[in-house]
Amino acid sequence: MNQQQTNSKPTSNRIVSLDCIRFVAILMVFGYHVATRTDPTTLDPVARWLQKYGFLGVDVFFPLSGFLITRFILQDSETRGARTFFLRRFFRIVPLYIVAVTLFAVAAMIFGDGSESISAIWKVYLFLTGWCIFFFGLDDVPYRITWSLSVEEFAYLIVGLSGYFLRRLFPMILIGGTVASLILKYILFYADIDNIYYFPLARFDSIACGALLAIGMHRVETKLLSKTLCYAFTMSLLIACCTSLILYKTLLFMTVAMISTSMIALLDSQSWLNSSKLARMCAGVGFYSYFLYLFQFFNIDAIHMLAKRYPGWFPIGFWEVLVLSVATTLAQAVVSFHIFERPIIRFGRRLESSTIATIR
């Protein structure tokens, strides 16, 4: 869900295949949230599938994040460093996140939706959503969609610090973290603990698998072997999921992440995507996935509110709401990127350059 490009053309010099995967993931998440707010008797088979499995789109984002941040670390660690990495993460993620959380808090106070937990909004500001949901329950935390950001920020900390300061141990830390995460999930599911899905410690494996692929593909001589191992491990997980219910629960999210990782590996050499108009159009939407993810609820809920107030003017069918909410949020994302996000990112790059010059 992160963008690093700051050129005048937002989608230039980007990997089209990865943005296409983002496009699929964000549509799954949108579809899930629209479907869960639609009369189930009116849903067609596709909408019912999204109602049941669309939430897994979040698990598609995790390995993408792991792949991209690790690739950045491997490519730029010699010329820059951890300071650059964390500065870029901060200016790309935090300003827009603060705006989204503040907007939620204001809307909750005005409309009363979620106001019962608004006193805990400070937990969301500090990226503690996933941790607090696991330890204190869903009702204790507002704006729960931000749980995935707490997972990613935790992973950025581990991957960034180990990637820059423990380079020789970096692959082993990722492998160890993956194994520990899977064991923890197994124990928690076996003990029938609630809200494991949101727990950052239990979700590190999904990000680590993308990071490990980036390490394997960093060198030409290991690229083919890494892709082969990725496909083999994905098939092994699919088979293991069918053996028992406890393994299915433990491995489901990791399996989705590995399917996404396999798609990254498969599409890596597919240059035809760069010349496909459809692929570039999908990639253009995927580029704005971070904004789309954070602000989707505002537009989905606004459309439903307007539909209740003006039933003759606003449709409430699944596909109508989905298309209208995606289009509205996308238009807002384009405006936000040009007038807010890109200037903030450019400021961060200038600060980064001045910092490097000062150190030298």
N, C-alpha and C positions, 0 to 999 in steps of 0.2 A: 504494500500500500504506500510506497514511498517514491518520490520523484527526485531526480538529481539534476535534471537538465534545466538550464536557465537561459537558453538562447531565445532569440526573438520568436522562433518557431518552436513551440513547446515540445513537439514530437520529433524534432530533428536529432540525428545522431543517437537515437535510442534503439534498443533491441525490440523490434516489432513483435517477435514471438512472445517475449515476456509480457509486454503490454496486452497482447491478445489473451494470454492466460489471466491477467488481471481483469480483463473485460468479462470473461466467463465467470470468474469468481465474484465480481461485484454484482453481476446480474443474478447469480444464485442467491446472494444475500438479500438483494432487493426483493426478489421473487418470494423468498421465505417470509420476509416481514410484511409484504403486501398480502400474501396468502393467509397468514395467521390473523389478519384483520378483516378477512372477507368471509361471508357466509359460506361454510363448507359445502353446503348443498348446491352451490352455484359453480364450484370449481371443476374444470375439465381435468383430464388425466395429467397433463403437464403441470398445471397449477397444483394438483394434489401431490405430485412428486416433489415440487418445490416446497410445499408446505411440510413435507416429511423430511427432505434431505437438503434443502437449500442452505440451511445453516452451516453445512460443511464447506461452503465457499470460503469461510474464514480460515479453514485449515488449508486451503489452497494458497492463501496469502503468506502463511508462515514460512514455508520452504523458499518462496520467492525472496522474502526478506533475508533469510539466511544466506542464500546464494549471492545476492547482490552486495550485501555488506562485506561478506568474506572476499568476494572478487575485488572490491574496492581496497580492502586491507592488503591483499596480495599484490595488487598493482601499484599502490601508492605508498606503501610503508617505507620504501627506501628513500623517497624524495620528500615525504611529509612525515606524518606520525600520528600518534593517538590524539593529540590536540586537534589536528585537522579533522579527524574522523568524528570526534564528539562535537566539535563546533558545527559541522555540516548536519549531523543528526539533530542537534538542538534547533538550528534555524529552519530546518525543513519540517520538523514535527511539532515543536512546542508552541510557536505563535498561533498557528491555526487551531491547535488543540485547545489552547486557552480560550480562544474566541468561541469555539463550539461549546465548551463546558459552560462558559459565561452566558451564552445565549440560551442554553438549556435551563440554567438557574433562573434567569429572568422570565422565560416562558412558564416555568413551573410556578413561580410566584404570581404571575398574572392570571394563568388559567387554572391553577390548582392541581394540575396533573403531575403527580410525583412530589407534591409539596410536603408530604408526610416524612420524606427522607431527605429533604433539601438541606437540613442542618449538617448532613454528612458529606456535602459537596466537596469539602476540603480533601477528602480521601481521593476523589476523582481527579482533582487538580494535581495531586502528588503521584498519579499513575498507580494507585493502590487498589483499583477496582477489583481486579482478579483475586488479589490476596484477601481483601475484605469479604468478598462474596464467599470464598471457600471457608474462611474462619468464622464469619458472623452471619452468613445467609444472604439470600437475594434481596430481602426486604430492607436490609440495612444500608444499601448503596443505591444512589440515584444514577441515572444515565448509564445503565449497565452495559451498553454496547461498547463502552470504552475498556472493557475487560481485556480485549485483545491487545490494546496498546500497552497495558501493564505487562502482558506476556512479552511483547516485542521489546519494550524498554529494558526489561530484565535480561533478555537474551543479548541485546546490544551491549550491555555492560559486560557480560561474561565473554562474549565473542570478541568485543573490541579490546578489552584488557588482555585476554589471553593471546589474541592474534598479534598484538604489538609487543607485548613484554615477555611472552612465553612461546615464541615462534616455533621452537623445536618440539615443544609439547602440545602445540595447538591441535593437531589431528587427534591425539590421544585424549585431550580434554573434551573434544567434541564427541568422540566415541564413548568415553566414560560417562559424559553427561547424558547421552542418549540411552545407554544401558540403565543408568540410575533412574532416569525419568520413567522408563518402561517398568522397572521393578517397583517404583513408587506407585505407579498407576495400578499395577496388579494388586499390590497390598491394599490400596485404598478401595478398589472395587471389591476385592474379596471381603473387606471389612464393611462393605455396604455404606461407605461414606458419601455424603451428598456433595454436589457441586464440584466434583473433580474436574469437570470440563473446563472450568475457569481458572484453575490453579496454575500459576506460572511455572512452578517446579515440575508439574506433571505434563507441561506442554513444551518443554525445552527440546524434546526429541524432534518435534515437527520442524523447528527452525534449524536444528543441528544437521538434519539430513540434507537440506539445501546447502549449508555451509560446507559439508564434506564433499558434495558434488563439485562445488567451486574449487576446492583444493585439488581434487582429482583432475579437473579439466584445465587447471592452470598451466600444466605442461603438456605439450603435444604428445610426448611419449606415453603419458598415462591416461590420456583422454578416452581412448577406446576401452581400456580396461575399466575405467570408472563408470562409463555408460553401461557396460555389460553387467558389472556388479550391481548397479542401480536397478536395472531391469530384473535381475535375478532375485534381489532382495524384495522387490515389490511383489513378484510372484509368490515368494515364500510367505510374505505377510498375508496375501490373499488366501493362500491355502491354510495358514495357521488360524485365520479368523473363522474358518469353517469347522474347526475341531471341537471348540467348546464355547459356551456362553461367556465365561470369564475371560478367555483369550480374545473373543470378539470385542468385548467392552474395552479391554486393555489396548488392543492393537488397532481399533477402528480409525482413530484420528491419525495415528502414525501411518496407517495404510493409505488414507486419503492424501496425506502429505507426500508419501512416496510416489503415489500416482502422479501428483503434481510435479515432483522432482523428475520423474521419468519423462514427463512431457517437456520439461526444460531441456533435458538431455537429448530427447528425440528431435526437438525443433531447433536445436542449436545450429545445425548446418543447413537448415532449410532456407536458402537465400531467396527462393521464390516468394516468400511472404513479404519481402521488402518491395516487390513490384506489384503485389496484389492490392487492388483498390479496396476490396472488402476487408482484407487483413489490416490495412493501414487505417481504415475507418474504425474498426474495432479497437485497434491500438490507440487511436486518438481518444476514445472513451476510457480505455484502461489507464491512460496516463493520469486522469483525474480521479483515480479510484480512492485516493486518501480522502479527498474532500467528499466524494460521493458517499463513502462509508460513514464519515462523521456526521453528515448533515441529512442523511436520508430520512430519518424519523420526522424531522421538522416538516418536510414536504408531504410525506405520506399521511401524517396526522392532520396537516392543514387541509389536504384534499378531502379527507373523511369528514372533517368539521364543516367544510363548505358544502359537502354533499348533503349533510343532515340539515343544514340551514336552508340551502337552495336545491332541493331534490330535483327540480326540473332542469337545472343548469349543469350540475356536476355528476357524472356517472360514478357508480360505485362498484362496477364489475371489476374482476381481477385484472384483466388485461388493460382496460382503460386506465385504472389507477396506476398500474405498473408503468405503462408508457408515459403517462403524464408526470408521474413523480420522478422517473429517471430523466426525462427531458428537462423538467424544471430544475432539478438539482444539478444537472450537467451545465445548463446555462449559467447558474450561479457559480459553479466551479470555474468556468472560463473567466468570468468577471473577476472572481476572487484571485485567481492566479495572476492576472495581469496587473491588478491595482493593489494587491496586498502581498501575496505569497512571493512572487518573483522579486519585488523590491527588497523584501526581507531577506531572501536567499542571497541576493547580490550584496546586501550589507554584510551578511555573514562571510561571504567570500572576500570582501575587502578587509574585514577584520582578520580573517585567516591569513591573508597576504601580509598585512602589517605585522601580525604576530610572528610569522616566519622570518620577516626581515629583521625584526627586533632581536630574535634569538640568534640569527646569524651575525 
